[in-house]
Amino acid sequence: MTGPDHDLAPGDVKYVEPKHGENSGTMVVRRRLTPYQRFMSGEGVPIYNGPGIHDVRELELVPWSRIGGRGCFIDLDGTTDLLGLQVVEIPPGGVLEPQQHLYEEKYFVVEGEGTTEISLPDGSAATRFEWHKGSLFAIPMNARFQLVNARNTRALLIVGNTAPHIMNTFDDLNFVFNNPYHFTNRYDGSADFFTPNTETLATPELGRAMWRTNLIPDIVNCELPLDNQRSPGYRRIEPTMAGGYFWCFVGQFVAGRYSKAHSHPSGAVLICLTGRGYTYNWPSTLGIHPWADGHGDQVERVDYVAGGMVAAAPGGGNWFHQHFPASAEPMRMLVFYGGPPGTQYMEYGGRNQKGATWLNADIEDGGRSISYRTEDPHVREEYARMLAEVGMKPEMPEDIYS
């Protein structure tokens, strides 16, 4: 039967026009679950929320039928529908289920070692590559692959992907997971596709250091080029992987030196690879001196160790955030950045934004970073106190405060 009373979808209600002098609807937004949120809820594994995770090894993982191992989702504040994050465990001698999907994906190995068997969507041109603790590798879009752990200890991996954007666009899991299309411009099945390449190039957007490679055997201990943008002595590499656009980079802070506070939209998650540290996050509406202005109680702090993570700008919008290494060794971070391709640079390409100043420049120079000389005094005082607890002193050059 058809007709006005029978065309309503489940949950739909008929619209009623407002009376004279009233508004339609309400002024309170009640967001529906997105396709990606429905996907997470339907997988039967935990979803960990919050501004950060102290150490992913502390999380409870449960059997996950889709992948064949154990795992969980991580949905940090401000990253929902921008960045997919998972923790996956392969048991000793275990093999995950074969997978194939239309979203881009990267794996960082927290523990263990194993191999990935990979082929074109039709199963042809099969090859394999090895990985171990500290490896970072990318899966080409819609390639067929399977992770194998041949050791007698577990393998633990952090997975970052673009699933939210793809699932929210198509809203059809069969299309996302069972599509036969071969993206020949992404992956040709060549035997040397996963041969590491560390030729250092310059990124087209900013001229910073970049590698075009699909596998980095050890992002924890590899040498990183000097960058200096985030803090004195800061080192950084930006891998472009598997012909994709899922942005990531690896950065390292000198022990005893912290970053400038800076702001940008939500979507970035920093994964601690070495050392330990903490991150401050606060709404940019509080200004550059939140403690001095009496708003210190509104500043969020997340502490983490190697294997932990934190969302940058977790509250949405342009929150300030600031990162602090708090151990005797350098703090190295892997950063996944979610959203549509080129999200991090979108605001710099508009009609009135050509040649706009990058966010790492100081505010007084047109950027979005709080210079050391203008930052809240609490920042420096608290950092000195934290380092004293581990028998260290700050190593910041004095001239940067003048």
JOZI-V961808 format. One record per helix or strand. SS is the DSSP state (hx for helix, st for strand). FROM is the first residue (numbers start at 1). LEN is the number of residues. If there is no record, write none. Layout:
[[SS/FROM/LEN] [SS/FROM/LEN]]
//
This chain:
[[hx/35/8] [st/47/4] [st/52/2] [hx/56/3] [st/62/3] [st/69/8] [st/84/7] [st/95/1] [st/99/1] [st/105/7] [st/113/7] [st/127/6] [st/136/4] [st/144/5] [st/155/7] [hx/163/8] [hx/173/5] [st/201/2] [st/209/4] [st/215/2] [st/226/1] [st/235/6] [st/247/7] [st/262/3] [st/268/7] [st/276/7] [hx/284/3] [hx/296/3] [st/300/6] [st/309/4] [st/319/7] [st/331/7] [hx/343/6] [st/362/1] [hx/363/3] [st/369/1] [hx/372/3] [hx/377/12] [hx/398/4]]
//
